[in-house]
Amino acid sequence: MPYKIDGFDIDGITEPILGEGTTFVPLANVAQSLGGYADFDSALKVAKIKLGEYDLQVQADNPIVDINGMPLELQAAPFIDSDMMFVPVRLFEKLGYKMAVDGSHISLDAA
């Protein structure tokens, strides 16, 4: 299983994608596994995420994300694959999660 959230193995999340020296994860799947809510506008290619105290707006092909009204530049732009938005896993580190990546295995823990 490639994902471990707060110490628990999580099934049903799409595999991460490695590219450009970055590990990308499916935004909605991971946010929902962390207890958040996700909405995706496929026409605009924009995802809106509510995760704890954070409101995020993420647009495909744009490395600038909006977190609670403040811009944050990611190390790589999110992209769409198989109708899912993928983001650099480090985005969740910016939201206060401790992160570890070991090959294709990803661990996220509440700080």
JOCORHU-V22097 format. One line per field, one symbol per residue. phi: phi as a letter, one per 20 degrees, with the letter a starting at -180 (. if undefined). A space follows every 50 residues. Layout:
# JOCORHU-V22097
phi=???
This chain:
# JOCORHU-V22097
phi=.eccdlndfdeneggfdealmcedcfgfgfgffeneccccdffelcddcd cledddccdgmcfeddclndfceefbffbdblmcedcgffgfffenefcc ccmeeccccff
